[in-house]
Amino acid sequence: MTQSLRWPKDRISVLIVTADNMTSEMLRNAFAHARKEFAVETLTGSSQKIIGQLGAHKPHVALICGELEGDPQAGFKVLQKLRDSHPHTAAIMLLQFSEPDRVVGAFREGARGVFYRTHSLKALSKCIRMVHQGQIWAGNEDLEHILNALAHLKQLQFNDANGMPLLTHREGDVVRLVADGLKNREIAQRLNVAEHSIRNYLYRIFDKLGVSTRVELILYAFSQRDRSN
């Protein structure tokens, strides 16, 4: 059985996912000046290999290269798996440049930030720190891409074509608490249910509303608030 790595409790644990050792070492060196604040581990190789090794790591933050071994979508496959298997890990995508589809795709799959190879590595520790604190790391150009994508989202409805409610009362409670910024654990405490029950509610809610991320779910909630005012 694979044993999970033990991370120092007094430091931010960071997992760097790259295609090769050279890139991995370069990124690791970005934390050399702050060894007392960060504990850094690395995974390299193909998406299949990395996904198979994710279970041994439970970092606070994961920095994932968008491209692995020549596959431009491989990093996104790792991000998807990380989102499902490590819900408490905040992810950052490392991209070549700010391309609309890849930026929107990163946030759609659950990333909390995007960082670029063209950026100074001196800013990486600040990026990690902010994302670990629950903030979003994105530049103005990234936000433009996201806003453009949101402008083209289909109109979300509370009711089906026959005017029947799509959500149960409890599912509606979950949506409202997600929109208020609460995490699954906090929602579970508020509703006095197990945390895994909240995950099950969210799966059903996503399916009913035709959304795939918390961001789209929050947009759903706010669109309905606007319509009711």
N, C-alpha and C positions, 0 to 999 in steps of 0.2 A: 504493500500500500504506500502511495506517495505521501510523504510527510510535508506539511506546510512549513514554510520558512518562518523563523521567529524574528520579527522586526523589533528594533529598539523602541520602547514605548515613548521615549522622550524626544524622538525625532520623526520627521515626516518621511514615511517610507515611499520610495519612488521606484517604479518598474519601467525600464526603458526597453521598448520593443523595436528592433531594427532588423534589416536584412543581413548586415555584416558586422564583424567585430570592429572594423575601423570606425564606422559611424557610431557604433555603440560606445567605444572608448572616448571619442571626441565629445559626445554628449555627457558622458560620465564626468569628464574633466571639468565641465561647466559648474560642477558642484564642489570642486576641490577646495574652494575658499570657504565653504560652509559645511564642513564635515560634521560639525556638532549639531547642525540643524536638519540635515538630510541623511537618510540611509538609502543607498542606491544599489539596485540589482538590475541585471540585464537579461534579455532573451533575444536570440538572433536566429534567423533562418526563414523558412517558408511559413505561411499562415497555418498550414496543417500541423507542422512541428510545434509552433508556438502555442496554438490552441491546446495541443496535447499536454503542454507543460504549465498552462495557466493555473491549474488546480494547486500547484505547489507554492503559489505566490498569492498573498492577500495584501497588496499595497494600499496606501491611502490614495495615491495618484499614479496613473499609468500614462506614459508618453509613448504614443504609437505612431510609427512612420506609416504614412498612407500607402507607400509602395514597398513591397517586399519581394525580393528576388525577381524583379522585372514585371511583376503583376501589379498594375496600378490600383486594383481593388482589394488586394490581399489584406492591407491594414484595416479596411472597413469590415472585413470578415472577422478579424480579431476583435475589433471594437464591438461588433454585434454579440460575439460570444462573451466578452467581458461584461457587457451590459446585463446579460442573462444570468451569468454565473457569479458575478461580483457586484451586486447592486450598490454596495457602499463604496466602491472605488470610483473616484472622479477621473475621467479620461480626457486627455488632450491629444489632438491629432497634429502630427508634424507633417506639413505639406511643403511642396516646392514653392508654390505661389498661390495667391488668392484667386482661385478659379471658382466661379459661382456654383457649379454642380457639386464640386468636392467640398466646398465650405458648407453649403446647405445639407449635403449628405452627412457630413460629420456631426452636425448638431441634430439632424434627424435621427441618427443612430445613437444619440445619447452623450456625445462629447460635451464637455463643459468649457472647452476652449480650443483655439487653433493657434499653432505657432509655426513660423516659417523658417526655412533653412537660411533665408536671406537676413533674418533678424540676428542681432548681436546675442551671442550665448550668455552675455552678462544679464540679459533680461529673463533668461529661462527660470532662474531660481525665483524671481518675483512672480512669474506666471504660475509656477507650481504652487507657491505660497497662497496666491489669491484664489486659485481653483480649490485648493484644500480648505480654504475658509468659506467655500460655498459661493464664490463669485464667478462671473463669466469673464473669460479672456477673449476679447474680439476687438479688432480694429474697426475704424469707420467704413472701410471698404467691405469688410466682412458683414457688417450690419446692413449695408446697402443690399448685398446679395440676399440676406435673410428677409429683409423687408419686401424686396421684389418677389421672392418666392411666396411669402405670406399673402401678398396681394392677389396671387393667382390660385389660392386655395379655394376649393369648392365651398359653397355656403353650407355650414353645418346646421342641422335642424334638431330640435328637441323631439319632434314628433315624426312619425312615419307618414307615408302618403295619405293614410286614412285618418290622420290626426291623432293617432294613438301614441301615448308616451313611449319613448324608446328605453327609458331607464326606470328601474325600481326606485323607491324612496331612498333606500340605503345606498344605491349606486349614485344617486344624485348627491347624497351627503359626501361621498368620496370625491366626486368631481369638485364640489365646492371647496373642500379642504386642500385638494391638490392645487386649485387655483389660488388659494391663500398662501401657497408656498410651503406647505407642510410635507415632510418626507413620510415614507410608508410607516416607519416606526411611530412617528408622532400621530399619524392618522389612526393607527391601530389603538394607541393609547387614548386618543380622544373618543373613539367609538367603542372602546372596551372590547376589542376583538383581537385575535392573534394576527401577527404581522403577515403571515402567509395568506390569511384571508383577504387582506388588502390587495396582495398581488393577484389573487384570483379574481377579485372584483375588477381590477384594472384590466386584466385580460378580456373579461366579458365586455367591459365598457368600450375598450378599443375596438372590439369586433362589432359591437352594435353601432358605434358612431363612425366607423370607417377611418379611424385615425391610428397612428402607429407609435406616437411618442407623447411624452408628458407635455412638450411644447405645444403640439397640436391640440391636446386636450385642454390646456389652459386657454388657448385661442377660442376653442369651443365655448368654454364657460363664459369668457368675456364677451363673445359675440351675443350670447343669450342675455347677458346682463344689459348690454346696450339696447337690445331689441325690447326689453321689458321696461326700460326707462322712458 
